[in-house]
Amino acid sequence: MHPVSRTLMLRFSALLVTALCATALSAYMPAEAAQSKKVTKPLEGPELPGPIARPGQQPQIDASETGQNETENTSNRRPDLAYGAYQRGYYLTALELALPRADAGDPAAQTLIAEIYWRGRGVAIDRKRAASWYKFAAEGGQREAQFAYGNILLRGKIVPEDKEKGRYYLEEAAKAGHTRAAFNLAQIITAKRPTWAGFKKALPWYELAAKGGVTDAQYALASIYAEAKGVQFNDDEKALKWLRLAAQGGLDTAQVELGIWLANGRAGPKDPKNAFRWFSRAAVRGNVIAQNRLARMHALGFGTKKNMILAGAWHIVSRRAGFSDSDMDRRFQSLSDIDKKRALETANRLSRL
């Protein structure tokens, strides 16, 4: 949904979206949904999602691709050629072209070299050397490098841990518009101070990340507005907006939560057909809550036609994953032997999706 360590991730507080309503539909969408994986984790780094450029600058394009005369903009061509070589997989050429500019203090070239050593592109992986180059580039204001080096400092395995400086670099990157840095920063703030005031302080960073398309941040905002964390009043309309975006972005936990909201009619009319659609999307991604909800919907004919074979199949799939549902156990046991066999065969096919 990449170098914050797994250990650090687990230290960060979970942002729970408790979106279940106490409605008449609780029989269909029971409270076991609270068992779903309602955790938004800090995003890992370093990662370079696009052309490397200084903050506020558009990445330059190799003159040979734009039809520019070879003699034009010669002072700017070498960094472009380095990144162009990197994009084409000529990593040693990229390194050779970037080194003179990096030695001269060019943060973009320094970040490119750091990326080459971090990922072992054409050279042996050398995380310490990469960290040094990220540091130089971060000090020069390169936001991708600030994000990467901030995470390296927070991890504390390649260089000595320095949470204060790590947070500083994340904040600098976030101020420069780095959306994933903004999300990580918000997570750090709320982990340190998991109170209403903490969420209020983190809210602008969550919003920056969410507007930039970070699905975990969108899901976090849904939680914030649904439960009035850091805002004066709960706002289901805003919560639903962000929940939809997170679901559309492919976050299966958000897809399950959205399905529950639609099934229960929270923030709008009940919409079991669309609830079924969102549960289906999450179920094929392996979300056990969604698999259980599909079993129930098929068994009850809720949002879809009643189909006890599919109900039994999804129940088997979720049971194999460790999800317990005594009501569905009873329904499955009431099936005939031939229907149980059909459900088992269907479950085996579903498991291969």
Stockholm file with secondary structure:
# STOCKHOLM 1.0

chainA/1-353         MHPVSRTLMLRFSALLVTALCATALSAYMPAEAAQSKKVTKPLEGPELPGPIARPGQQPQIDASETGQNETENTSNRRPDLAYGAYQRGYYLTALELALPRADAGDPAAQTLIAEIYWRGRGVAIDRKRAASWYKFAAEGGQREAQFAYGNILLRGKIVPEDKEKGRYYLEEAAKAGHTRAAFNLAQIITAKRPTWAGFKKALPWYELAAKGGVTDAQYALASIYAEAKGVQFNDDEKALKWLRLAAQGGLDTAQVELGIWLANGRAGPKDPKNAFRWFSRAAVRGNVIAQNRLARMHALGFGTKKNMILAGAWHIVSRRAGFSDSDMDRRFQSLSDIDKKRALETANRLSRL
#=GR chainA/1-353 SS CCCCCHHHHHHSCCCCCCCCCCSGGGGTSCGGGGGSCCCCCCCCCCCCCSCCCCTTCCCCCCHHHHTCCTTTTHHHHHHHHHHHHHHTTCHHHHHHHHHHHHHTTCHHHHHHHHHHHHHTSSSCCCHHHHHHHHHHHHHTTCHHHHHHHHHHHHHCTTTTCCHHHHHHHHHHHHHTTCHHHHHHHHHHHHHHCCSHHHHHHHHHHHHHHHHTTCHHHHHHHHHHHHHTSSSSSCCHHHHHHHHHHHHHTTCHHHHHHHHHHHHHTTTSCCCHHHHHHHHHHHHHTTCHHHHHHHHHHHHHTSSSCCCHHHHHHHHHHHHHTTCCCHHHHHHHHTSCHHHHHHHHHHHHHHHTC
#=GC SS_cons         CCCCCHHHHHHSCCCCCCCCCCSGGGGTSCGGGGGSCCCCCCCCCCCCCSCCCCTTCCCCCCHHHHTCCTTTTHHHHHHHHHHHHHHTTCHHHHHHHHHHHHHTTCHHHHHHHHHHHHHTSSSCCCHHHHHHHHHHHHHTTCHHHHHHHHHHHHHCTTTTCCHHHHHHHHHHHHHTTCHHHHHHHHHHHHHHCCSHHHHHHHHHHHHHHHHTTCHHHHHHHHHHHHHTSSSSSCCHHHHHHHHHHHHHTTCHHHHHHHHHHHHHTTTSCCCHHHHHHHHHHHHHTTCHHHHHHHHHHHHHTSSSCCCHHHHHHHHHHHHHTTCCCHHHHHHHHTSCHHHHHHHHHHHHHHHTC
//
